[in-house]
Amino acid sequence: MSTSTSPSLPRSGHPEHLADRLLDAALAGDERSAADLVLRALDEGADPESVLLDVIAPVQGKVGQEWAENRITVAQEHAATAINERVITALGAHPAARRAITRGRITVACVDGEWHALPARLLAEVLKLRGWRIDYLGAQLPTPHLIAHLHMTGADAVALSSSIATRLPTTHAAITACQAIGVPVLVGGAAFGPTGRYAELLGADAWAPDARAAAEHLARSPLSRPPLDHQPIDDLPHLADQEYTLVTRNGDALVRTVFTALEDALPFMNAYSDLQRERTAEDLASIVEFLATALYLDDEDLFTGFIAWTAQVLSARGVPARSLGPALHLLALELKDFPRATRVLHAATRAVTALHPSEAGNPA
């Protein structure tokens, strides 16, 4: 994200320099130093929104990258994220971040099943700085509770965040439920794709690539309330073939069957520890879940992109990327009567082969 159009930080707190220092503190688990860095920048005149979006947000992105490249553990990633969240809390309590409410009321939440709350938290704080009254409801909010909250508060709009694509079917239900009671929905997060392609497909009223763009969109063009008799357009007629439903319903059985067959196909798995076996099962469960989501959206690119990312993560952890080929092949055998699923799995196998030709597994 360019900082050229955002308010600048003081010379002593240049965004990149401050972000580097904050990253070091967060990865070291040094919450006090992390908070001191941000509060000192505010004391020196830094714009709170710039600190949020040009310092804390990039730091969180680097934390995720460090995990993906196996340079930090899951525990370190969680600790660094928790520190960033508490730094945001400290920033929000600073006198420089206090703003009068001059606009309407917006509910900000993560969809059910989405644990990555920091992007939504950043948006909530930016909207507060822009004068909105915000109800921030945090991670993993079940849709019935979201709707009950909207009935009680009369929010002007809902901002829903999702970072993981497998939450998109649930997001679709949440969007439809909000619109059914007359509340428009703005969505954002990595789950919707870099251009927001899935936001339009799922019928959201608006999409924004980041918190700054979302705030500017709401200021420039407030969302219109859908009529109370709003009827969603069925833009997913492919679901009539029941492939998504059946793969979702039988996901656990698919994982067990493929795992057992994979042990025969990959002899080196016999030497796996219990922890390695557990992680392999988790990887297979993720593959099945992303396949189901690709079937829901009828978009093979979503699945092939996930498989390519998984191959990179496995390689960073010393796991042969070639193991994905046999896994996809065995899954395709189990789903041979599912034309769309087979097509998606074939495309993913070709992608893995192209990325790692010397490690290619059995062709699907």
Contacts in CASP RR format, 6 or more apart in sequence:
PFRMAT RR
TARGET T0000
AUTHOR 0000-0000-0000
METHOD contacts of the structure
MODEL  1
MSTSTSPSLPRSGHPEHLADRLLDAALAGDERSAADLVLRALDEGADPES
VLLDVIAPVQGKVGQEWAENRITVAQEHAATAINERVITALGAHPAARRA
ITRGRITVACVDGEWHALPARLLAEVLKLRGWRIDYLGAQLPTPHLIAHL
HMTGADAVALSSSIATRLPTTHAAITACQAIGVPVLVGGAAFGPTGRYAE
LLGADAWAPDARAAAEHLARSPLSRPPLDHQPIDDLPHLADQEYTLVTRN
GDALVRTVFTALEDALPFMNAYSDLQRERTAEDLASIVEFLATALYLDDE
DLFTGFIAWTAQVLSARGVPARSLGPALHLLALELKDFPRATRVLHAATR
AVTALHPSEAGNPA
1 53 0 8 1.000
1 54 0 8 1.000
1 57 0 8 1.000
1 58 0 8 1.000
1 210 0 8 1.000
1 212 0 8 1.000
3 15 0 8 1.000
3 50 0 8 1.000
3 54 0 8 1.000
6 47 0 8 1.000
6 49 0 8 1.000
6 50 0 8 1.000
6 53 0 8 1.000
6 54 0 8 1.000
6 212 0 8 1.000
7 47 0 8 1.000
7 49 0 8 1.000
7 50 0 8 1.000
8 47 0 8 1.000
8 50 0 8 1.000
9 15 0 8 1.000
9 18 0 8 1.000
9 41 0 8 1.000
9 45 0 8 1.000
9 46 0 8 1.000
9 47 0 8 1.000
9 50 0 8 1.000
9 51 0 8 1.000
9 54 0 8 1.000
9 55 0 8 1.000
10 41 0 8 1.000
10 44 0 8 1.000
10 45 0 8 1.000
10 46 0 8 1.000
12 41 0 8 1.000
12 44 0 8 1.000
13 41 0 8 1.000
13 44 0 8 1.000
13 46 0 8 1.000
15 50 0 8 1.000
15 54 0 8 1.000
15 55 0 8 1.000
15 58 0 8 1.000
18 37 0 8 1.000
18 38 0 8 1.000
18 41 0 8 1.000
18 51 0 8 1.000
18 55 0 8 1.000
19 54 0 8 1.000
19 55 0 8 1.000
19 58 0 8 1.000
19 59 0 8 1.000
19 62 0 8 1.000
21 37 0 8 1.000
22 34 0 8 1.000
22 37 0 8 1.000
22 38 0 8 1.000
22 55 0 8 1.000
22 56 0 8 1.000
22 59 0 8 1.000
22 84 0 8 1.000
22 87 0 8 1.000
23 59 0 8 1.000
23 62 0 8 1.000
23 63 0 8 1.000
25 31 0 8 1.000
25 33 0 8 1.000
25 34 0 8 1.000
25 37 0 8 1.000
25 83 0 8 1.000
26 34 0 8 1.000
26 59 0 8 1.000
26 63 0 8 1.000
26 79 0 8 1.000
26 80 0 8 1.000
26 83 0 8 1.000
26 84 0 8 1.000
27 63 0 8 1.000
27 66 0 8 1.000
27 72 0 8 1.000
27 76 0 8 1.000
27 80 0 8 1.000
29 79 0 8 1.000
29 80 0 8 1.000
29 83 0 8 1.000
30 83 0 8 1.000
31 83 0 8 1.000
31 86 0 8 1.000
31 87 0 8 1.000
34 83 0 8 1.000
34 84 0 8 1.000
34 87 0 8 1.000
35 86 0 8 1.000
35 87 0 8 1.000
35 90 0 8 1.000
38 51 0 8 1.000
38 55 0 8 1.000
38 56 0 8 1.000
38 87 0 8 1.000
38 90 0 8 1.000
38 91 0 8 1.000
39 90 0 8 1.000
39 91 0 8 1.000
39 94 0 8 1.000
41 51 0 8 1.000
41 55 0 8 1.000
42 48 0 8 1.000
42 51 0 8 1.000
42 91 0 8 1.000
42 94 0 8 1.000
42 96 0 8 1.000
42 97 0 8 1.000
43 96 0 8 1.000
45 96 0 8 1.000
46 96 0 8 1.000
48 91 0 8 1.000
48 92 0 8 1.000
48 94 0 8 1.000
48 96 0 8 1.000
48 97 0 8 1.000
48 125 0 8 1.000
48 129 0 8 1.000
49 126 0 8 1.000
49 129 0 8 1.000
49 212 0 8 1.000
51 91 0 8 1.000
52 88 0 8 1.000
52 91 0 8 1.000
52 122 0 8 1.000
52 125 0 8 1.000
52 126 0 8 1.000
52 129 0 8 1.000
52 211 0 8 1.000
53 122 0 8 1.000
53 126 0 8 1.000
53 210 0 8 1.000
53 211 0 8 1.000
53 212 0 8 1.000
56 84 0 8 1.000
56 87 0 8 1.000
56 88 0 8 1.000
56 91 0 8 1.000
56 122 0 8 1.000
57 119 0 8 1.000
57 122 0 8 1.000
57 210 0 8 1.000
57 211 0 8 1.000
59 84 0 8 1.000
60 81 0 8 1.000
60 84 0 8 1.000
60 118 0 8 1.000
63 72 0 8 1.000
63 77 0 8 1.000
63 80 0 8 1.000
63 81 0 8 1.000
63 84 0 8 1.000
64 77 0 8 1.000
66 72 0 8 1.000
66 77 0 8 1.000
67 73 0 8 1.000
67 74 0 8 1.000
67 76 0 8 1.000
67 77 0 8 1.000
68 309 0 8 1.000
68 312 0 8 1.000
68 313 0 8 1.000
68 316 0 8 1.000
69 316 0 8 1.000
70 313 0 8 1.000
70 316 0 8 1.000
70 317 0 8 1.000
72 80 0 8 1.000
81 118 0 8 1.000
84 118 0 8 1.000
85 117 0 8 1.000
85 118 0 8 1.000
85 121 0 8 1.000
88 118 0 8 1.000
88 121 0 8 1.000
88 122 0 8 1.000
88 125 0 8 1.000
91 97 0 8 1.000
91 125 0 8 1.000
92 98 0 8 1.000
92 125 0 8 1.000
92 128 0 8 1.000
97 125 0 8 1.000
97 128 0 8 1.000
97 129 0 8 1.000
99 128 0 8 1.000
99 129 0 8 1.000
99 130 0 8 1.000
99 131 0 8 1.000
100 131 0 8 1.000
101 131 0 8 1.000
101 132 0 8 1.000
101 133 0 8 1.000
102 131 0 8 1.000
103 130 0 8 1.000
103 131 0 8 1.000
103 132 0 8 1.000
103 133 0 8 1.000
103 219 0 8 1.000
104 132 0 8 1.000
104 133 0 8 1.000
104 156 0 8 1.000
105 132 0 8 1.000
105 133 0 8 1.000
105 134 0 8 1.000
105 135 0 8 1.000
105 153 0 8 1.000
105 154 0 8 1.000
105 155 0 8 1.000
105 156 0 8 1.000
106 127 0 8 1.000
106 132 0 8 1.000
106 133 0 8 1.000
106 134 0 8 1.000
106 135 0 8 1.000
106 155 0 8 1.000
106 156 0 8 1.000
106 157 0 8 1.000
106 158 0 8 1.000
106 159 0 8 1.000
106 218 0 8 1.000
107 134 0 8 1.000
107 135 0 8 1.000
107 137 0 8 1.000
107 146 0 8 1.000
107 149 0 8 1.000
107 150 0 8 1.000
107 153 0 8 1.000
107 155 0 8 1.000
107 157 0 8 1.000
107 158 0 8 1.000
107 159 0 8 1.000
108 120 0 8 1.000
108 123 0 8 1.000
108 124 0 8 1.000
108 127 0 8 1.000
108 134 0 8 1.000
108 135 0 8 1.000
108 136 0 8 1.000
108 137 0 8 1.000
108 138 0 8 1.000
108 158 0 8 1.000
108 159 0 8 1.000
108 161 0 8 1.000
109 120 0 8 1.000
109 136 0 8 1.000
109 137 0 8 1.000
109 138 0 8 1.000
109 141 0 8 1.000
109 146 0 8 1.000
109 158 0 8 1.000
109 159 0 8 1.000
109 160 0 8 1.000
109 161 0 8 1.000
110 116 0 8 1.000
110 117 0 8 1.000
110 120 0 8 1.000
110 137 0 8 1.000
110 138 0 8 1.000
110 139 0 8 1.000
110 140 0 8 1.000
110 141 0 8 1.000
110 160 0 8 1.000
110 161 0 8 1.000
110 162 0 8 1.000
111 140 0 8 1.000
111 141 0 8 1.000
111 143 0 8 1.000
111 160 0 8 1.000
111 161 0 8 1.000
111 162 0 8 1.000
111 167 0 8 1.000
111 170 0 8 1.000
111 171 0 8 1.000
111 174 0 8 1.000
112 140 0 8 1.000
112 141 0 8 1.000
112 142 0 8 1.000
112 143 0 8 1.000
112 167 0 8 1.000
112 170 0 8 1.000
112 174 0 8 1.000
113 139 0 8 1.000
113 140 0 8 1.000
113 167 0 8 1.000
113 170 0 8 1.000
114 139 0 8 1.000
114 140 0 8 1.000
114 161 0 8 1.000
114 162 0 8 1.000
114 163 0 8 1.000
114 164 0 8 1.000
114 167 0 8 1.000
114 191 0 8 1.000
115 139 0 8 1.000
115 140 0 8 1.000
116 139 0 8 1.000
116 161 0 8 1.000
116 163 0 8 1.000
116 164 0 8 1.000
117 138 0 8 1.000
117 139 0 8 1.000
117 161 0 8 1.000
119 161 0 8 1.000
119 163 0 8 1.000
119 188 0 8 1.000
119 189 0 8 1.000
119 211 0 8 1.000
120 136 0 8 1.000
120 138 0 8 1.000
120 139 0 8 1.000
120 159 0 8 1.000
120 161 0 8 1.000
121 136 0 8 1.000
121 138 0 8 1.000
122 211 0 8 1.000
123 159 0 8 1.000
123 161 0 8 1.000
123 211 0 8 1.000
123 214 0 8 1.000
123 215 0 8 1.000
124 134 0 8 1.000
124 136 0 8 1.000
126 211 0 8 1.000
126 212 0 8 1.000
126 214 0 8 1.000
126 215 0 8 1.000
127 134 0 8 1.000
127 159 0 8 1.000
127 211 0 8 1.000
127 214 0 8 1.000
127 215 0 8 1.000
127 218 0 8 1.000
128 134 0 8 1.000
130 215 0 8 1.000
130 218 0 8 1.000
130 219 0 8 1.000
132 218 0 8 1.000
135 149 0 8 1.000
135 153 0 8 1.000
135 155 0 8 1.000
137 146 0 8 1.000
137 149 0 8 1.000
143 170 0 8 1.000
143 173 0 8 1.000
143 174 0 8 1.000
143 177 0 8 1.000
146 158 0 8 1.000
146 174 0 8 1.000
146 177 0 8 1.000
146 178 0 8 1.000
147 177 0 8 1.000
147 178 0 8 1.000
147 181 0 8 1.000
149 155 0 8 1.000
150 158 0 8 1.000
150 178 0 8 1.000
150 181 0 8 1.000
150 183 0 8 1.000
151 181 0 8 1.000
154 183 0 8 1.000
155 183 0 8 1.000
156 183 0 8 1.000
156 222 0 8 1.000
156 223 0 8 1.000
156 225 0 8 1.000
157 183 0 8 1.000
157 184 0 8 1.000
157 185 0 8 1.000
157 186 0 8 1.000
157 205 0 8 1.000
157 218 0 8 1.000
157 222 0 8 1.000
157 223 0 8 1.000
158 178 0 8 1.000
158 183 0 8 1.000
158 184 0 8 1.000
158 185 0 8 1.000
158 186 0 8 1.000
159 185 0 8 1.000
159 186 0 8 1.000
159 187 0 8 1.000
159 188 0 8 1.000
159 214 0 8 1.000
160 171 0 8 1.000
160 174 0 8 1.000
160 175 0 8 1.000
160 185 0 8 1.000
160 186 0 8 1.000
160 187 0 8 1.000
160 188 0 8 1.000
160 204 0 8 1.000
161 187 0 8 1.000
161 188 0 8 1.000
161 189 0 8 1.000
162 168 0 8 1.000
162 171 0 8 1.000
162 187 0 8 1.000
162 188 0 8 1.000
162 189 0 8 1.000
162 190 0 8 1.000
162 191 0 8 1.000
162 192 0 8 1.000
163 189 0 8 1.000
163 190 0 8 1.000
163 191 0 8 1.000
164 190 0 8 1.000
164 191 0 8 1.000
165 190 0 8 1.000
165 191 0 8 1.000
165 193 0 8 1.000
165 198 0 8 1.000
165 290 0 8 1.000
165 293 0 8 1.000
165 302 0 8 1.000
165 306 0 8 1.000
166 286 0 8 1.000
166 289 0 8 1.000
166 290 0 8 1.000
166 292 0 8 1.000
166 293 0 8 1.000
167 191 0 8 1.000
168 191 0 8 1.000
168 192 0 8 1.000
168 198 0 8 1.000
168 202 0 8 1.000
168 293 0 8 1.000
168 296 0 8 1.000
168 297 0 8 1.000
169 244 0 8 1.000
169 292 0 8 1.000
169 293 0 8 1.000
169 296 0 8 1.000
171 187 0 8 1.000
171 191 0 8 1.000
171 202 0 8 1.000
172 202 0 8 1.000
172 203 0 8 1.000
172 296 0 8 1.000
174 185 0 8 1.000
175 185 0 8 1.000
175 187 0 8 1.000
175 202 0 8 1.000
175 203 0 8 1.000
175 204 0 8 1.000
176 232 0 8 1.000
178 184 0 8 1.000
178 185 0 8 1.000
179 185 0 8 1.000
179 205 0 8 1.000
179 226 0 8 1.000
179 230 0 8 1.000
179 232 0 8 1.000
180 226 0 8 1.000
180 228 0 8 1.000
180 230 0 8 1.000
181 228 0 8 1.000
182 225 0 8 1.000
182 226 0 8 1.000
182 227 0 8 1.000
182 228 0 8 1.000
182 230 0 8 1.000
183 225 0 8 1.000
183 226 0 8 1.000
184 205 0 8 1.000
184 206 0 8 1.000
184 223 0 8 1.000
184 224 0 8 1.000
184 225 0 8 1.000
184 226 0 8 1.000
185 204 0 8 1.000
185 205 0 8 1.000
185 206 0 8 1.000
185 223 0 8 1.000
186 204 0 8 1.000
186 205 0 8 1.000
186 206 0 8 1.000
186 207 0 8 1.000
186 208 0 8 1.000
186 214 0 8 1.000
186 217 0 8 1.000
186 218 0 8 1.000
186 223 0 8 1.000
187 199 0 8 1.000
187 202 0 8 1.000
187 204 0 8 1.000
187 206 0 8 1.000
187 207 0 8 1.000
188 196 0 8 1.000
188 199 0 8 1.000
188 207 0 8 1.000
188 208 0 8 1.000
188 209 0 8 1.000
188 214 0 8 1.000
191 198 0 8 1.000
192 198 0 8 1.000
192 199 0 8 1.000
192 207 0 8 1.000
194 209 0 8 1.000
196 207 0 8 1.000
196 209 0 8 1.000
198 297 0 8 1.000
198 299 0 8 1.000
199 206 0 8 1.000
199 207 0 8 1.000
200 207 0 8 1.000
201 235 0 8 1.000
201 236 0 8 1.000
201 297 0 8 1.000
203 232 0 8 1.000
203 233 0 8 1.000
203 235 0 8 1.000
205 223 0 8 1.000
205 224 0 8 1.000
205 226 0 8 1.000
206 217 0 8 1.000
206 221 0 8 1.000
206 223 0 8 1.000
208 214 0 8 1.000
208 217 0 8 1.000
236 296 0 8 1.000
236 297 0 8 1.000
236 298 0 8 1.000
238 295 0 8 1.000
238 298 0 8 1.000
238 340 0 8 1.000
239 245 0 8 1.000
239 296 0 8 1.000
241 339 0 8 1.000
241 340 0 8 1.000
243 295 0 8 1.000
243 338 0 8 1.000
243 339 0 8 1.000
243 340 0 8 1.000
243 341 0 8 1.000
244 292 0 8 1.000
244 295 0 8 1.000
244 296 0 8 1.000
246 338 0 8 1.000
247 254 0 8 1.000
247 288 0 8 1.000
247 291 0 8 1.000
247 292 0 8 1.000
247 295 0 8 1.000
247 335 0 8 1.000
247 338 0 8 1.000
247 341 0 8 1.000
248 292 0 8 1.000
251 285 0 8 1.000
251 288 0 8 1.000
251 292 0 8 1.000
252 285 0 8 1.000
254 288 0 8 1.000
254 331 0 8 1.000
254 334 0 8 1.000
254 335 0 8 1.000
255 281 0 8 1.000
255 284 0 8 1.000
255 285 0 8 1.000
255 288 0 8 1.000
257 330 0 8 1.000
257 334 0 8 1.000
258 284 0 8 1.000
258 327 0 8 1.000
258 330 0 8 1.000
258 331 0 8 1.000
258 334 0 8 1.000
259 280 0 8 1.000
259 281 0 8 1.000
259 284 0 8 1.000
261 330 0 8 1.000
262 269 0 8 1.000
262 280 0 8 1.000
262 284 0 8 1.000
262 323 0 8 1.000
262 326 0 8 1.000
262 327 0 8 1.000
262 330 0 8 1.000
263 269 0 8 1.000
263 270 0 8 1.000
265 326 0 8 1.000
265 330 0 8 1.000
265 362 0 8 1.000
266 323 0 8 1.000
266 326 0 8 1.000
268 320 0 8 1.000
269 277 0 8 1.000
269 280 0 8 1.000
272 280 0 8 1.000
283 310 0 8 1.000
283 314 0 8 1.000
284 327 0 8 1.000
286 306 0 8 1.000
286 310 0 8 1.000
287 306 0 8 1.000
287 307 0 8 1.000
287 310 0 8 1.000
287 327 0 8 1.000
287 328 0 8 1.000
287 331 0 8 1.000
288 331 0 8 1.000
290 302 0 8 1.000
290 303 0 8 1.000
290 306 0 8 1.000
290 307 0 8 1.000
291 303 0 8 1.000
291 331 0 8 1.000
291 341 0 8 1.000
291 344 0 8 1.000
291 345 0 8 1.000
293 302 0 8 1.000
293 303 0 8 1.000
294 300 0 8 1.000
294 302 0 8 1.000
294 303 0 8 1.000
294 344 0 8 1.000
295 340 0 8 1.000
295 341 0 8 1.000
295 344 0 8 1.000
298 340 0 8 1.000
300 343 0 8 1.000
300 344 0 8 1.000
300 347 0 8 1.000
300 348 0 8 1.000
303 344 0 8 1.000
303 345 0 8 1.000
303 347 0 8 1.000
303 348 0 8 1.000
304 344 0 8 1.000
304 347 0 8 1.000
304 348 0 8 1.000
304 351 0 8 1.000
305 351 0 8 1.000
307 324 0 8 1.000
307 328 0 8 1.000
307 348 0 8 1.000
307 351 0 8 1.000
307 352 0 8 1.000
308 351 0 8 1.000
308 352 0 8 1.000
308 355 0 8 1.000
310 324 0 8 1.000
311 321 0 8 1.000
311 324 0 8 1.000
311 352 0 8 1.000
311 355 0 8 1.000
311 356 0 8 1.000
314 320 0 8 1.000
314 321 0 8 1.000
314 323 0 8 1.000
314 324 0 8 1.000
315 321 0 8 1.000
315 356 0 8 1.000
320 359 0 8 1.000
321 352 0 8 1.000
321 355 0 8 1.000
321 356 0 8 1.000
321 359 0 8 1.000
322 356 0 8 1.000
322 359 0 8 1.000
322 360 0 8 1.000
322 361 0 8 1.000
324 352 0 8 1.000
324 361 0 8 1.000
325 349 0 8 1.000
325 352 0 8 1.000
325 353 0 8 1.000
325 360 0 8 1.000
325 361 0 8 1.000
325 362 0 8 1.000
325 364 0 8 1.000
326 361 0 8 1.000
326 362 0 8 1.000
328 345 0 8 1.000
328 348 0 8 1.000
328 349 0 8 1.000
328 352 0 8 1.000
328 364 0 8 1.000
329 349 0 8 1.000
329 361 0 8 1.000
329 362 0 8 1.000
329 363 0 8 1.000
329 364 0 8 1.000
331 345 0 8 1.000
332 341 0 8 1.000
332 342 0 8 1.000
332 345 0 8 1.000
332 346 0 8 1.000
332 349 0 8 1.000
332 364 0 8 1.000
335 341 0 8 1.000
335 342 0 8 1.000
335 345 0 8 1.000
336 342 0 8 1.000
345 364 0 8 1.000
346 364 0 8 1.000
348 364 0 8 1.000
349 363 0 8 1.000
349 364 0 8 1.000
352 360 0 8 1.000
352 361 0 8 1.000
353 360 0 8 1.000
353 361 0 8 1.000
353 363 0 8 1.000
END
